[in-house]
Amino acid sequence: MSLTIGVDVGGTKIAAGVVDDGGSIIEMMKRPTPAANAAGTIEVISESVRELLGRYDVEAVGIGAAGFVDESRSAVAFAPNLSWRHEAVARKVEERVGRPVVVENDGNAAAWAESRMGAGRGHEHMLLITVGTGIGAGFVLNGALYRGRWGHAAEPGHVRVVPDGRLCGCGNRGCWEQYASGNALVAEAREFARRSPGAAVRLLQLAGGTPEGITGPDVTTAAREGDAAALRCFEIVGQWLGQGLADLAAVLDPGCFVLGGGVSESGDLLLNPARDAFASALTGRNYRPHAPIVLAELGADAGLIGASDLARKR
Amino acid sequence: MSLTIGVDVGGTKIAAGVVDDGGSIIEMMKRPTPAANAAGTIEVISESVRELLGRYDVEAVGIGAAGFVDESRSAVAFAPNLSWRHEAVARKVEERVGRPVVVENDGNAAAWAESRMGAGRGHEHMLLITVGTGIGAGFVLNGALYRGRWGHAAEPGHVRVVPDGRLCGCGNRGCWEQYASGNALVAEAREFARRSPGAAVRLLQLAGGTPEGITGPDVTTAAREGDAAALRCFEIVGQWLGQGLADLAAVLDPGCFVLGGGVSESGDLLLNPARDAFASALTGRNYRPHAPIVLAELGADAGLIGASDLARKR
């Protein structure tokens, strides 16, 4: 049995796990990310890996990171939530742990995992869209991860969907992730509570009385109870999501969309309006099959599992 | 020397040509398309091919058609400007000409030609965008045509770029081709002439005096003379074009964009504002290389040449 280590490097925590060739996690550990410290982030990754290497015979290490990974899969050019700028992550970790290291964008790593062992099994062309704080993604085309010329493909969260729209963290305006993400869901709910507090009683109650206190889980809780205001927020965000999936279908015609990320855990609350909007918005919808939109199966560990498998197939 | 026949089936004419393995057209003929007659279109294609077969030793036939070609590359599911609906084009033409036939979307066929013998040579990942009446496209990813699960990929002209925007022939609103095409250029110029006739004197003069008379070539002529109104129209359409290319780069990160189609013949008039808008709109623009945006090299015959080459490599 071949073991590899997968590492998921996020803005708040670093998760490292030993994974077998069936995608099962044998042991996992988590540490806080010293996000403001580029060298410190390398050290925490390396320490975690070394600790696991002390207990397991591991052949290689795969690192999934939220950022622009270059086409050689060794350096991170830019990571908005970390302090890495043109950081030679693979080489530095290799020096510290003595095993081959590959680096992959975290959305790509998760897409690979879902396509091999999760909800995208059996699809030659599948797009993973992770709906969390923002929108992440990874594309499997013709059975392989598609990275683009410089490794920067699969960032549909930064496609402009509204001219002069909401300001995005990337510096542009109107990006899809400002309309179809967890942040968008919360923004809708807060705005609703500000404008129609009388209709947002349950949301405000859950949030401790102020619109600013409303969180994503509050909106999900209220929506599950049948609260009309919360359901409306899911409907709005789901419509933006489905419209964007229809736009991606016009470009890539995938066989399947897999939805992951925190917001997708709300299940049908998001899926139903997204599926409706997709079916209404797909160009040529009467003359073509409609790709299924399904929920991810591997949860928050998809990136770690995918990175470990990419290390095995390096 | 291996010869194949390429056929380009458009809404107004059918062009058929004998092409050698270097992409040179040896003989070409054109006939009007009986667009309202599905069977008649098959007959005109077959007659043209048979006539060429009488003079040349040809191994196979490639047909490029403006429409949704299925994944088996044999049938056209839907062609908005022809009367084909689920038409078994390859089988019917094969029966009539006695040679193997492959069918390809015309944008795909042109992209293949530009990537092998035209402006996209040497790029593993290149996107052809044809700016004509509408927007056509073809994607070469990892050195091969990308068709998607059902053969319907590469229709970025029907990505929504403006919510509740201009009505599109596909039935949706706000599609990119309503803002970044030849039709959009003419619509801008006519609107300009209606609202500010005093500033559109040259355009109106070229058009015989009425805004409705303004054509695409009129706008190009006036812009080449330095007319401010016409230049402004190119600037607006070029900005929409460049923004859309930046959005495609967020999704596909190609190594090169090739612009074809009638409007691209205006050269820098369109290219300069498109390049400026692309450089301003590309997400992560300070941390990544910018793909070059270049003009197509094979002109109106790209689809025919590409179809002939795809028949050779069937």
Interface residues (C-beta under 8 A of the other chain):
Chain A: F68 A77 F78 R85 H123 E124 H125 L141 N142 A144 Y146 R147 G148 R149 W150 G151 H152 A153 A154 E155 P156 H158 V159 R160 V161 V162 P163 C170 N172 C175 Q243 A246 D247 L248 A249 A250 V251 L252 D253 P254 G255 A281 T283 G284 Y287 R288 P289 A291
Chain B: F68 A77 F78 R85 H123 E124 H125 L141 N142 A144 Y146 R147 G148 R149 W150 G151 H152 A153 A154 E155 P156 H158 V159 R160 V161 V162 P163 C170 N172 C175 Q243 A246 D247 L248 A249 A250 V251 L252 D253 P254 G255 C256 A281 T283 G284 Y287 R288 P289 A291
